[in-house]
Amino acid sequence: MPVIDFVTDEENLTMTVTAEFAAPVERVWAAYSDPRQLERFWGPPGWPATFTTWEHTPGGKAQYTMNGPRGEKSTGTWEFLAIDAPHRFEVLDAFANEDGTPMEGFPSMRMTFEFTPAGDSTRMSSTTYFDSLEALEQTVAMGAIEGTKMAMAQIDAVLQDLRDYAQGKGTRVELLDDTHVRITRLIDGPRDLVWRAHHDPDLVRQWMLGPDGWEMTECIAATEVGQSYRNSWAPVGDTPGEPFGFEGEVLLFDAPRRAVTTERMQGMPVETLNDLNLYEEDGATLVTVLIEYPDKETRDMILATGMADGMEASYARLESAVLTPER
């Protein structure tokens, strides 16, 4: 976890986060000064940011929108007050409407970012200055501490070459908190093909089978918001187990980058939220699935079924049986 300290100072009306990144100062600076890299970690998991304006010069403006899994939007603006590459920059951060105008009743905050060498790593210190104790408390109550920690945990995938970061490491499961799990897997293939393999029923049937000995008996795809999908499996021959399936609805569909769906086992009331994101670099695609569970008990119960092993078997089949012939 890159965040190593988080301090709120009610007397001086500041909030300071300290993080350490396994990369030199120049590489970390590049991540913070390139909007395409910055938007990969500025928003917390489930709320990725998109920067629509970027004027990286003193007096310039930046505007970003974080997009929630159910279509929620949270927009903010930066005014760059000072830039001293690659060591420091300062912005005035404000909550904004979608057109970039400041939102009434929400605080504006001056933020400083400082980057210093720490051996082979970089120490980043970011301090936010508030006009009042009420503004500080309001920001903390909105989840700034938790959101910042979760956002910073995404930066390792940005600072490293994608293949160095994930190739050969299989399906990885990270417990973000009691109800959120992030699953990542690098697929050796371009994003468009990986996206199609997730949403074309003919392709889905070829790889989304879990361990050997199972077949997909039903695959009803959904590619528009509001549509319902349904997938079912059954054991083949002497394979132990009982038929089962999942179904749900599409909440967000942004091809070929992101799809958010609900998911529940057929005949069961428990529902999860599945947020699929695809990112391509150098011909490989990082598949990230953020799963939101209703509670810790449900999370632990589902993970204990061997879900991750089944996903790894499916992803390996995706590369060998689907993507290789396609290419």
C-alpha positions in Angstrom: 0.0 0.0 0.0 1.7 3.3 -1.1 0.1 5.5 1.6 2.3 5.4 4.7 0.7 8.2 6.7 -2.4 10.3 6.8 -2.7 13.2 9.2 -5.6 15.7 9.8 -4.6 18.8 11.8 -7.6 20.6 13.1 -5.6 23.4 14.6 -3.9 24.3 11.3 -6.8 23.2 9.1 -4.8 20.8 7.0 -4.9 17.2 5.8 -1.6 15.6 4.8 -1.1 12.3 3.0 2.3 10.8 2.6 3.0 8.0 0.2 6.0 6.1 -1.1 6.3 4.9 -4.7 8.7 2.3 -6.1 9.9 4.6 -8.9 12.2 7.6 -9.4 11.0 11.1 -9.0 10.9 11.8 -12.7 8.7 8.8 -13.4 6.2 9.7 -10.6 6.1 13.3 -11.9 5.3 12.0 -15.3 2.3 10.1 -13.9 1.0 13.3 -12.1 1.6 15.6 -15.1 0.0 13.4 -17.9 -3.8 13.4 -17.7 -4.0 9.9 -19.3 -1.8 8.4 -16.6 -3.3 10.5 -13.8 -6.9 9.5 -14.5 -5.9 5.8 -14.0 -5.4 6.4 -10.3 -6.9 9.8 -9.3 -10.4 8.3 -8.7 -10.8 5.5 -6.2 -11.8 2.0 -7.5 -15.2 2.1 -8.9 -14.9 5.9 -9.6 -12.4 6.3 -12.4 -11.6 9.8 -13.4 -11.6 11.3 -16.9 -9.8 14.6 -17.4 -11.5 16.7 -20.1 -9.5 19.8 -19.8 -5.7 20.0 -19.1 -3.7 23.3 -19.2 -0.6 22.3 -17.3 0.9 25.7 -16.7 0.6 28.3 -13.9 -2.8 29.9 -14.2 -4.1 27.0 -16.3 -7.1 24.9 -15.6 -7.9 21.2 -15.5 -11.3 19.6 -15.2 -12.1 16.0 -14.3 -15.2 13.9 -13.7 -15.2 10.7 -11.6 -17.8 8.2 -12.9 -19.5 6.0 -10.4 -20.6 2.4 -11.1 -24.3 3.3 -11.2 -23.9 6.3 -13.5 -23.1 8.8 -10.7 -20.8 11.7 -11.5 -18.6 13.9 -9.4 -16.8 16.7 -11.2 -13.9 18.8 -10.0 -11.6 21.5 -11.3 -7.9 22.4 -10.6 -6.4 25.8 -11.1 -2.6 25.4 -11.3 -1.1 27.9 -8.9 2.6 26.9 -9.2 4.6 24.2 -11.1 8.2 23.3 -10.3 9.0 20.2 -12.3 9.7 17.5 -11.2 9.6 18.4 -7.5 6.4 20.3 -6.7 3.1 21.7 -7.9 0.2 23.5 -6.3 -3.5 23.7 -7.3 -6.8 25.1 -6.2 -9.2 22.2 -6.1 -12.9 22.8 -6.3 -16.1 20.7 -6.5 -17.8 21.7 -9.8 -20.9 21.2 -11.9 -20.6 19.3 -15.2 -20.0 22.7 -17.0 -17.0 23.4 -14.7 -18.7 26.1 -12.6 -18.1 25.9 -8.8 -20.8 24.1 -6.7 -22.4 26.1 -4.0 -22.0 24.8 -0.5 -18.9 22.8 -1.2 -15.4 23.9 -0.1 -12.5 24.9 -2.4 -9.1 23.7 -1.2 -5.5 24.6 -1.9 -3.4 21.5 -2.4 0.3 21.1 -2.6 2.2 18.0 -4.0 5.9 17.5 -3.2 8.1 14.7 -4.6 11.5 13.9 -3.1 13.9 11.0 -3.6 13.9 8.2 -1.0 16.6 5.8 -2.1 15.3 4.0 -5.2 11.8 5.2 -4.4 9.9 8.5 -4.3 8.3 10.1 -1.3 5.2 12.1 -2.1 3.7 14.5 0.4 0.3 16.1 -0.4 -1.2 18.7 1.9 -4.7 20.1 1.6 -5.4 23.5 3.2 -9.0 24.3 4.3 -10.7 27.7 5.0 -12.6 26.3 8.0 -12.8 23.4 10.4 -16.3 22.7 8.9 -14.8 22.3 5.5 -12.1 19.9 6.8 -14.7 17.9 8.6 -17.0 17.8 5.6 -14.3 16.5 3.4 -13.3 13.8 5.8 -17.0 12.8 6.3 -17.3 12.4 2.5 -14.7 9.6 2.7 -11.6 11.5 1.6 -9.2 9.4 3.7 -10.5 6.0 2.6 -10.9 7.1 -1.0 -7.4 8.5 -1.2 -5.8 5.3 0.2 -7.7 3.2 -2.3 -6.9 5.5 -5.2 -3.2 5.5 -4.3 -3.2 1.7 -4.2 -3.8 1.8 -8.0 -0.6 3.7 -8.9 1.8 0.7 -9.1 0.1 -0.5 -12.3 0.7 2.9 -13.8 4.3 3.4 -12.8 5.5 0.0 -14.1 5.4 -1.4 -17.6 2.2 -3.3 -17.7 3.8 -6.6 -18.7 6.4 -6.2 -15.9 3.6 -5.5 -13.4 1.3 -8.4 -14.2 2.5 -10.9 -16.8 2.9 -14.4 -15.5 1.3 -13.6 -12.1 -2.0 -15.2 -12.9 -5.3 -14.1 -11.4 -4.7 -11.8 -8.4 -7.3 -11.1 -5.7 -6.9 -8.1 -3.4 -9.2 -7.4 -0.4 -9.7 -3.6 -0.5 -12.0 -3.5 2.5 -14.8 -5.6 4.0 -17.1 -5.4 1.0 -14.8 -4.7 -2.0 -12.5 -7.1 -3.8 -10.3 -6.3 -6.8 -9.4 -9.1 -9.2 -6.7 -8.5 -11.9 -5.4 -10.7 -14.8 -3.2 -9.7 -17.7 -4.5 -11.1 -20.9 -2.0 -11.4 -23.8 -4.2 -9.8 -26.5 -5.6 -6.5 -27.6 -8.5 -4.8 -25.7 -11.0 -4.9 -28.5 -10.7 -8.7 -28.8 -10.8 -9.2 -25.0 -13.9 -7.0 -24.8 -15.6 -9.0 -27.6 -14.7 -12.2 -25.9 -16.6 -11.0 -22.8 -19.8 -10.0 -24.7 -20.1 -12.2 -27.8 -22.1 -15.3 -26.7 -20.3 -17.5 -29.3 -16.9 -16.5 -27.8 -18.0 -16.5 -24.2 -19.1 -20.2 -24.6 -15.5 -21.1 -25.6 -13.7 -19.9 -22.5 -15.9 -18.9 -19.5 -16.1 -22.5 -18.3 -14.0 -22.5 -15.1 -12.2 -25.8 -14.3 -12.2 -28.7 -16.8 -15.3 -30.9 -16.8 -17.9 -28.2 -17.0 -19.9 -26.9 -20.0 -21.9 -23.7 -20.5 -25.5 -24.6 -21.1 -26.9 -21.1 -21.4 -25.4 -17.7 -22.4 -27.7 -14.7 -22.9 -25.7 -11.6 -23.4 -26.6 -8.0 -22.5 -24.9 -5.0 -24.2 -27.2 -2.1 -23.2 -28.0 -0.4 -20.0 -31.1 -2.0 -18.5 -30.8 -5.3 -20.3 -30.6 -8.6 -18.4 -28.0 -11.3 -18.9 -28.0 -15.0 -17.9 -25.3 -17.6 -17.8 -25.6 -21.2 -16.7 -23.2 -24.2 -16.3 -23.4 -27.9 -15.7 -20.9 -30.7 -15.0 -20.0 -33.1 -17.8 -19.9 -36.9 -17.4 -18.5 -37.9 -14.0 -17.5 -34.4 -12.9 -18.9 -33.8 -9.4 -21.2 -30.8 -8.8 -24.7 -29.5 -9.5 -25.8 -27.1 -12.4 -25.8 -23.4 -11.4 -26.0 -20.0 -13.1 -25.8 -16.3 -12.6 -28.0 -13.5 -13.9 -28.2 -9.7 -13.5 -28.7 -6.4 -15.2 -26.4 -3.9 -17.0 -25.9 -0.6 -15.2 -23.2 0.9 -17.3 -21.8 -0.1 -20.7 -18.8 1.9 -22.2 -17.3 -0.3 -24.9 -14.5 -1.4 -25.1 -13.4 0.0 -21.7 -15.9 -0.6 -18.9 -19.1 -2.5 -18.0 -20.9 -2.5 -14.7 -23.5 -5.2 -13.9 -25.4 -6.6 -11.0 -24.9 -10.3 -10.4 -26.8 -12.9 -8.4 -26.9 -16.7 -8.4 -30.0 -17.9 -10.0 -32.7 -18.5 -7.3 -30.8 -16.6 -4.7 -31.5 -13.0 -3.4 -27.9 -12.0 -2.6 -26.6 -9.5 -5.2 -23.1 -8.2 -6.0 -22.0 -5.3 -8.2 -19.3 -6.3 -10.8 -17.3 -3.5 -12.4 -15.2 -4.7 -15.3 -12.4 -2.5 -16.7 -10.0 -3.2 -19.6 -6.8 -1.3 -20.1 -4.4 -2.0 -23.0 -0.7 -1.4 -23.3 1.8 -3.0 -25.7 -0.7 -5.5 -27.1 -1.7 -6.8 -23.7 -4.9 -6.1 -21.8 -5.2 -5.7 -18.0 -8.6 -7.1 -16.9 -9.7 -5.6 -13.6 -12.9 -6.7 -11.9 -14.0 -4.7 -8.9 -16.6 -6.6 -6.9 -18.8 -5.0 -4.3 -20.4 -7.5 -1.8 -23.3 -6.7 0.6 -21.2 -7.6 3.6 -18.0 -9.3 4.7 -19.6 -12.6 5.4 -20.9 -12.9 1.8 -17.5 -11.8 0.5 -15.7 -14.5 2.5 -18.2 -17.2 1.6 -18.0 -16.6 -2.1 -14.2 -16.4 -2.2 -14.0 -19.6 -0.3 -15.8 -21.4 -3.2 -12.6 -21.3 -5.2 -13.9 -18.5 -7.4 -10.4 -17.2 -8.2 -9.1 -20.6 -9.3 -12.1 -21.0 -11.6 -11.5 -17.5 -13.1 -7.8 -18.3 -13.7 -8.7 -21.5 -15.6 -11.2 -19.5 -17.7 -8.7 -16.7 -18.4 -6.0 -19.2 -19.5 -8.5 -20.8 -21.8 -9.4 -17.3 -23.2 -5.8 -16.8 -24.2 -5.2 -20.2 -25.7 -8.6 -21.1 -27.2 -10.0 -17.7 -28.2 -7.4 -15.0 -28.6 -4.7 -17.0 -30.3 -6.9 -18.3 -33.1 -8.4 -14.8 -33.5 -4.9 -13.3 -34.0 
